[in-house]
Amino acid sequence: MIAELPDLAATALFGQRLARALRAGDVIALSGPLGAGKTTLARAIIAALGYAGEVPSPSFAIIELYEPPQVRLPLVHADFYRLEDPAELAEIGLDDYRADAAMIAEWPEHAGGFAHEPGCLSIRLDMLENGRAAIVQPGKDWLERAGWN
């Protein structure tokens, strides 16, 4: 599936669609070049989950956590750009953060990837002349949901 995202309004609508379908245990893996809109889409998803505050980029912290009642389900927002080796995830304690939470993962390839997980929705963002395109590859669990097959 390819979703065209010509502007911020389209990105916000796409983020709302993703947020409605998101469940605990899921991963939305966002890849693409610098400036492709990964953090913008992550912010749209987090806002659609109910978060009303400013959403910082987790580039330096690596992980930002969002908990109910601020959002409708526990969420980990991770940016793995600065990881040099996926083994660093154990030091960070990612598995502990992910327990009973959904995750938005920017730069998933730096963390070894998540596409092998049935709850992973892989989204590659590419820049176009008139906006962006999201190339979506749903994992098994997402294929079983209405609208993602």
FENNOR-V8853 format. One line per field, one symbol per residue. ss: DSSP state (H for helix, E for strand, C for the rest). burial: I if it has 16 or more other C-alpha atoms within 10 Angstrom, else O. A space follows every 10 residues. Layout:
ss: ???
burial: ???
This chain:
ss: CEEEECCHHH HHHHHHHHHH HCCCCCEEEE ECCCCCCHHH HHHHHHHHCC CCCCCCCCCC CCEEEECCCC CCCCEEEEEC CCCCCCCHHH HHCHHHHHCC CEEEEECHHH HCCCCCCCCE EEEEEEEECC EEEEEEEECH HHHCCCCCC
burial: OOOIIOOOOI IIIIIIOIIO OIIOIIIIII IIOOOIIIII IIIIIIIIIO IOOOIOIIOO OIIIOIOOOO IIIIIIIIII IOOOOOOOOO OOOOOOIIOO IIIIIIIIII IOOIIOOIII IIIIIIIOOO IIIIIIIIII OIOOOOOIO
